[in-house]
Amino acid sequence: MRRILIAVLLASGMVLPSAHAQDEDLCSREAVIASFAEATDMTVWSQQHNACPAQVQRAVRTLAAGYQLLTDEFLPFAASDGTNLFSPIWKWYPGEANSYGIDPLTNIVYLIAGTLSDQRDDITTAPVLAYPVVGNVTAQVKVTFSPVDEKNGAGMGIRAAQDANSWIRIARVGDTIEVVADTRGTSTVVDSQPYAEGATDIYFKIERVGALFTLSYSIDGNDWQVVTSDSNETFPEETEIFMTTWWPLESGAAQASFSEVKITEE
């Protein structure tokens, strides 16, 4: 498996540039490949290269992230060196006055929405963590969330890769499950259902087949309740699966945690 990953990354030209002479023993292309093939702990292996040139460190992180994608059931949030940085598979859009936290041991990310953060119409001030995809896709996530206001929300969506105002999203907003679509900066509630279970954990799922999108939720990640089926949306092939939370009030902040992310491109 590792030999295949190395071959793919080398062929793509993404990985392992030549190192400076003083780092040759540890940071050369040959040394990195050899140590990667023998590594048993990706975090320890990555940290061993912290003194290498920046381009070698990026290559090491790419290799470690690729290995995690091949071996883990869920997508990893943290960079392989164990710091509070995202794995390079993710794109982080901070919005305004927002932040995040990562627990690499439990593979949980905390998105923290600051004052007046929102995602609606042409407003994009909420924090967004995104994963690029192409074509048909199925994605699901576990969200742990206790809204503290009826306008406080958290959920998952899919959006055009080059247009933050073209998306469809399923979220818990207060005590409601809402599916909202945004078209050229105008948001519309596609469907909504009351959420009376009271549990803090909820799973969301998005399925795209061509221009048709089905959005569902579940309490246990097994039995799914469809909120919107075959919603017709005009999106390009290149999109992003995203997670977000928002706090549109003038004071305070809110937090939601996300885990158990599965994304399958078809």
C-alpha angles and dihedrals in degrees: 000000000000092000090054091049092049091049092050094049093045091050090051091054090233101118150056111012119186115285131224114274094249091058096044096114094057107016106044120114091249094048094049093049092047095048092045091055090055100038119119098181117044093198093054091042093052093048090054088068098050091111094052122103115283095254091054091049090053090050091050092051090049092052092047093047091049091051091051091052090055097047109031126082091216130041111262118237102194129072112253094251091068097242125132090268128113121250110257090250089076134072117213120207107183098190109192129326092350134127143178144213131206129206103197093186095059095026094235127144122203117208113199118200116206132204117316094001115154146152111212139108105346094335114113103168097119121100113261130191111192140188118202117233137171127219125333114013144168118207134174137175140182113234124195107198140151110189113219094193135028089246094050111103144172133183151113133279147163124237141176109276093231100034122062089189097061110077148116120215141183116207146154107247111184104310095337134090107220135187110201128180125200119205119184091332099318118110122208129184104236096185141337139194132190114255107213102156093094094212119140093215120075133162124218128197133190124191122189123193110171107304094343122097129190119192124192143166135210138189095213105022092250110069109055129202112205113222098175126015126198096349107184112231130167105229130152121245091257110070141148129236105218142188123206147162130194143197110193095181127109096243138029132024140248137212138206128182125218129200144147094049115182121181122178121184116203 
